[in-house]
Amino acid sequence: MSERLPTYFISHGGGPWPWMADMRQMLASLDTALADMPRQIGRTPKAILMVTAHWEERAFTLGSNPAPGMVYDYGGFPAHTYSVVYPAPGAPELAVRVQSLLQAADLPVALDPQRGYDHGTFVPLAVMYPDAKVPVLQMSLRAGLDPAEHIALGRALAPLRDEDVLIVGSGLSYHNLRNFGPGGTAPSKAFDQWLQGTLSAMPAVRAEALVNWESAPAARICHPREEHLLPLMVAVGAAYEDAAACVYHDEAVFGGVTASSFRFGEAAAA
């Protein structure tokens, strides 16, 4: 049995930023952090389970296509960003394995053989694993965005960490598209400070605080709608007892916003 892998919640940046020189420069620290994840993991995983903020269904849904296409779910970017291809193979056998785990946990689950990789998946993976050789299983959130249910999802997925599957929740620690720039500086900093403290708490305390995340400072300013925060709940649930480490932190993205990413569990020995 392989050594247990950590889990991650990553702030995935804005739109197709790796293919735009100005945005890639602005997000240089994120670029560095994502590129460092394979070193932290210490080996190439058998597959990556990517829970993306950009996909919601009535049931937790798994992309089961062996060769997923692309979903360009962004607007207003240069034409070349709509021809980007991330040709990583799918993981249909893993989809069946995950389906069985969720059924055993009495969580609603479905397979989707058509869905392609959205930018919550292919953007960070293009930086993490640019050769696109690691199989990827993309997973949706569940409509209703119940934080406790997404923590439960993570707990159901936890056995995969011992099966050489890397679990990544892809969202953003701050996601208010109408309040980037200086207007987002104070609320994003306050919410990030709450996140840092909360994620360092004891497991049960941490989980309870995340379920009640709306009571955090500036919570609804930072997340008018919480789909970009829910992947965090999955990553925490899958590493319920493990300590958190902040692996990316920037206080000047998008004109002054604070954003962070976290690892749950130990990095590989150097």
N, C-alpha and C positions, 0 to 999 in steps of 0.2 A: 504494500500500500504506500502511496506517495505521501511525503510530508504535506501536512495541511496547508492549503493556500490561504492567504489573506483575502479579504473582500475590499472593495473600494466604492466610495461615492466621489464622482468627479464632476466638477464644473466644466462643461464641455465647450464654453466660449460661444461666440456669436456667428451664426450662419456658416458659410463655407470658408472660414478664416484661413486655414492652411494654404489655400490656393490664391490668396490675396496678399501681396507683399506688405501693404500698409497695416492690415489687420494682424498679420503674423508677427510683425514687429511690435505692435501694441500688446500682443498676447505672448511675448517672448518667454515670460516666466511660466506660463501655462504650457507652452511648447516644450520647455525644458522638463517640467514636471511629468507630463505625459510620456515623454521619451525615456524618462528614468524608470518608469514602472516595470519594464521587463527586468532591469537590474535588481529591483526590490524583490521581485517574485523569484528570481534566481534560476529560472528554467523556462522553457517554452511550455505553456499549458497544453493539455490535450484539446481544449476548446474554451471559448469565452462565452459566457452567458451575459448578454448585455440587456439590462432593463432600461428602456428608453422613455424619456419624458414625452416623446413625440408620438406616442401611440397609446390609445385608450380603447378598450373594448368592454363589453358586458361581463365577459369572463377573462381571466388572465389568459392571454393568447400567445402562442408560440409560433414563430415562423418556421415552417417545416419544409421549405423548398431546399433541395440540395445545392442549388445555384441561384441564390437570391439576386434580383435585380436592384435597381436604385430608385429611391423616392426623394425627389428634390423638393423637400417641404420647407422652402424659404423663398422669399420674393425680393426683387429689386437689386439683385447682385449681377455682376458681369456675366456675359453670355457663356464664357468658358466654364463657369462654375456649374453649369447645367449639363455638362458632358463629362464631369468627373466620374470615374468608375473605381470602386473598391471591390475587387473580384474575389474576396475571401469565400471559400466554400461554406455552405450551410452545414447544419448538424442535425439532420432529421432523426438519427438514432438517439441523440441526446434529447431531442424534443419529446420522444416517446418516454424516455426515462423521467424527464421532468413532469410530464403529464401524470405518470404513475405516482410520483411523490406528492403532487397536489391533490390527486384523487384520494390518496391515503390520509391526507390532512383535511379532507372535506372542503377543499377550496375549488371554486368553479374554474375550469380550464378548457381551452379549445386549441385546435391546431389551425393554422392558416397557411396553405401551400402556395399562396400568391404573393404575400407581402414581401417587399424588398427592404433593403437597408435604408433607414431614414438618417437624417444628419446627426441625430443624437447618438447614432451608432457609428456611421462611417467616418465622421469627422475626427473624433478622438482616436479611433483605431488606425486611421491613416498616419497618425503621428506615433502611436504606440508600436504598431506592427506594420510598417510601410510595405513590407513584402507581401502582405495579405495572404499568408499561407495558413494561419491558424483558423480552424473552423469556428464559425460564429453562430450562436443561437440568439436571435433577437426576441425579446419578450415585451409584452405590453403592460401598462398599468391597467387597473380595473376601474371602470367608470364609477363615480361616487367618491373616489379618492379618499377612502377611509384609511387614516394612518395606521390604526391598529391592525387592519386587515393586511396592509402591506408589510408590517413587521411580521405578522403570521406567515405571510408568503416567504419572507426571508428565512424564517425558522424551518419551514418545510424544505427549503432549498439547501440547507446547511450540509447535508451529507455529500453534496457535490464537491465540497472543498477537499474531501478525502479521496475524490475520484479524479483529481487533476483538472478540475474545471474552475476557471477564474470567473467569479461573480462580480460584475461591475454595474453599479447604478449610475446612469448618465443623466444629469440634469444641470442645475445651477443653484448655488447657494443664495443668489439674489436674482429675481426674475420679474422685473417690472419694466416692460418695454416703453412705457410712457414716462418713466422717471429714471432714466440714465443721466449721466452728467452730474453736475454739482448737487442737484436735488436729491440724488440717491446716496450722497456721501454719508450723511449722518445716520439715516435709517439702516443702510447696509452695514455700517460699522457696528451699530448697536445690536443688530440681529446676529452678526458674525461673532461678536463677543459672547452672546448667549449660546450660540452653537458650540463654540470652543469649550465653554464651561460645562454645558450639558453633556457633550459627548465624552468628557473625561470623568463623568459620574459613574457610580456603581451601576451594573446592568439593569436592575429593576427600576432604579431611579431614572436612568437615562431613557428607558423605554416609556415610562409614564410621562416624562417631560415631552418626548417627541409626539406622543399621542395627543398631548395638549399644547402643541406648538403654537397655536393661535394666541396663546397668552404671552408669548415672548415679546420683547420690545420690538416695536415697528413691524410685527409679523405680517400684517395684511398690507402694509406699504411695500414690503419686500416681495411678498407673494400674494398679489391680488387673487390669483388662482394658483393652487399649490402643486400643479403637475410637475414642476421642476424640482420640488422638494421631496416628493414621494419616493424617488429612487433611493434617497438616503435611508428611508425606513427599511427598505429591502436589504440594503447592505448591512445595516445594523442588526436586523433580525437574523441574518445568516451568520453573523459573528457575534452572537448575543453576549457571550461572556468575555469577549476580547477587548483589549484596550484600543483606544483610538489614537491615531497620529495624524497631525495636519501635514499633508505632503505638498500642498500648494496654497499660497496665500499672497494676494495682491490687493493693495489698497488704492490702485489707480487705474483699474480697467474701466472701459466705457465712460471715460471722462471723469472718474473719481469714485467709482463704486468698489467696495470691498467684496472679494470672492475667495472661496476656499474649497479645497478638496481634502478628503480624508481616507486613510487606510485603517482597516480594522483587522488586527492580528499582526504578528511579527513579520518583518522583512526577512529575507533569506540572509544567512550569515555571509559576510564578505569573503 
